[in-house]
């Protein structure tokens, strides 16, 4: 069954407008807006035409500048190229890439022709890539050359009939391209040109010759546009299906909440395009206002000062790791940050103490703005609430985004709790996903029809709301680790570790990390007859490297004779977490 044949909720519009105590912070027109019945591509292109962005720079990338006029020309060429190679409306095409122009162009080109982009992390293991290609019935793959060493081992076990190879060097200036090839490119294993593999330049040439499509059928707002990824309550990956209307609504919300952004602004696109926050806030929202997007495929904390000095950004968007790099880089001492309008944190919340430290750093370096953070989920594109300049309350994640409604309920129900009481954060509005790809059970657990007749997204997160609508995020109901903004699922790691014949039990917890917020630690109990040896440890580590994304690989392994169990015989991960916390406290206070 194709994605266009799947049944999804249509969430544009309300049966009855929910109550919003925070509406006083917005103009009436900001709370009530229509979502255009067009594609993401058409929405941002229309904005460009309406506001005459044609000569402004859309993308800057390692010495290359692409104007909005050329950006849309490149998208149109790529759209024809995909059509020439057999991609049709509703087909799923996987993009396996970091932030490079060819990946961004591919996303909008696929959107233009009504295909669905499945966005995958290029550091995914080969088994994760194979499972994703098969799970979403991918017909074509757009992949960075650095992933070929993994692709070649699994591609014949999928239905992919053609792979388009793109490279970090493709859009670099001539000098940069030479430097890249001399220092890094020569190390990368690449496929030979064939029927199965096309390089980007050759791929585009097919589009230049393609002339069959005079008029394409218009893409509507309720049609699927992109698949982004999360994990279920068990850690099994889920494909979050977001519509054109979801993304367009998110962009309109951003325009209303951040009205002072325009074509003079510069946004560092450090957040990756396979992340909802990155694809929406750093990329699509920026193009809608004609801003310049500086694409950063690999973020190096040690070079943050050079990045800031060279590009003089007005908007910084990132996860806690980025802001740790900002405040701890010694070479940032003389860097001027006075051009910054917004410094936006996502992926995870920061403590008041860390926010205060970031603000102190910003002000000491000339910034006339504060660090702002919000609350979001990929199931609602990205942002749900935000700490606005004109509506801010320390310790909270702000008020709901304009047009989005939030209710705090008793977990798993539609019964509201009182002001300031803990409950589950539920979301209603035009950015709420269509559903999970081919997963009716998980979709029904996440999307509930409340008594008001509206569809509400149940987040699985605990929070409170005060009398003015400010939300305080408390904790996750789900057992999940967030490392540098990426979701890591303990059960997924445990399943991989327990593939080793020597392992009897395993349990994974999150432990604090100075920059990544949390990282995974694995507790392992071996079967009788096996011993903890360097060789065995190396085998388990290699197993994890082969089957897990780089950010999911445990940073610590602790071997025990046995693991604590609950009364019903399950490994007691809470007990392990408690013991680990106590151990770290003792080490911190110098106790033996």
Secondary structure, 3 states (H helix, E strand, C coil): CCHHHCCCCCCCCCCCCCCCHHHHHCCHHHHCCCCCCCCHHHHHHHHHHHHCCCCCEEEEECCEEEEHHHHHHHHHHHHHHHHHCCCCCCCEEEEECCCCHHHHHHHHHHHHCCCEEEEECCCCCHHHHHHHHHHCCEEEEEEEHHHHHHHHHHHHHCCCCEEEEECCCCCCCHHHHHHHHHHCHHHCCCCCCCCCEEEHHHHHHHHHHCCCCCCCCCCCCCCEEEEEEEECCCCCEEEEEEEHHHHHHHHHHHHHHCCCCCCCCEEEECCCCCCHHHHHHHHHHHHHCCCEEEECCCCCHHHHHHHHHHHCCCEEEECHHHHHHHHHCHHHCCCCCCCCCEEEECCCCCCHHHHHHHHHHHHHCCCCCCEEEEEECHHHCCEEEECECCECCCCCCCEECCCCEEEEECCCCCCECCCCCCEEEEEECCCCCCEECCCHHHHHHHEEECCCCCEEEEEEEEEEECCCCCEEEEEECCCCEEECCEEECHHHHHHHHCCCCCEEEEEEEEEEECCCEEEEEEEEEECCCCCCCHHHHHHHHHHHHHHCCHHHCCCEEEEECCCCECCCCCECHHHHHHHHHHHHHHHHCCCC
